[in-house]
């Protein structure tokens, strides 16, 4: 279900949205797509930061495991 709303944009952004509307159908579709992509980007960034925090928290252990594995590899 879609809900009608009102937003205020700069003249420049409105011009860009109107130009893009030719490819997307109308202003609403352009803005909706832009918001979906923005939200998806923010969610990915949040997940990436949590992953990085977890990796950094366990870096010493992971590095020890890697060093141990490399120790057993045969040199050619």
C-alpha positions in Angstrom: 0.0 0.0 0.0 1.3 3.4 -0.9 0.8 6.5 1.1 0.8 10.0 -0.3 3.3 12.4 1.4 4.9 15.8 0.8 8.6 16.6 0.7 10.7 19.7 0.1 13.6 19.4 -2.3 16.1 21.9 -3.7 15.4 23.1 -7.2 18.5 21.3 -8.4 17.4 17.9 -6.9 13.9 18.3 -8.3 15.4 19.0 -11.8 17.5 15.8 -11.5 14.5 13.8 -10.3 12.4 15.1 -13.2 15.2 14.2 -15.7 15.4 10.7 -14.3 11.6 10.3 -14.2 11.7 9.9 -18.0 13.4 6.5 -17.4 11.6 5.5 -14.2 8.1 6.6 -15.0 7.5 9.5 -12.5 9.0 11.4 -9.6 7.6 9.1 -7.0 9.2 6.0 -8.6 12.6 7.8 -8.8 12.5 8.9 -5.2 11.2 5.5 -4.0 14.0 3.7 -5.8 16.6 6.1 -4.4 15.4 5.6 -0.9 15.4 1.8 -1.3 19.0 1.9 -2.5 20.0 4.4 0.3 18.5 2.2 3.0 20.1 -1.0 1.5 23.5 0.8 1.5 23.1 1.8 5.1 22.1 -1.7 6.2 25.1 -3.2 4.4 27.4 -0.7 6.0 26.0 -1.5 9.4 26.5 -5.3 8.8 30.0 -4.7 7.5 30.9 -2.6 10.6 29.7 -5.4 12.9 31.7 -8.0 10.9 34.8 -5.8 11.1 34.3 -5.4 14.8 34.0 -9.2 15.3 37.1 -9.8 13.1 39.2 -7.2 15.1 38.0 -8.7 18.4 39.3 -12.1 17.3 42.3 -11.0 15.3 45.0 -12.3 17.7 43.4 -15.8 17.7 42.8 -15.8 14.0 46.4 -14.7 13.3 47.7 -17.5 15.6 45.6 -20.1 13.8 47.0 -18.8 10.4 50.6 -18.9 11.6 50.1 -22.4 13.0 48.7 -23.6 9.6 51.5 -22.0 7.7 54.0 -23.7 10.0 52.8 -27.1 8.8 52.9 -26.3 5.1 55.7 -28.0 3.1 58.2 -25.8 1.3 58.7 -26.6 -2.4 
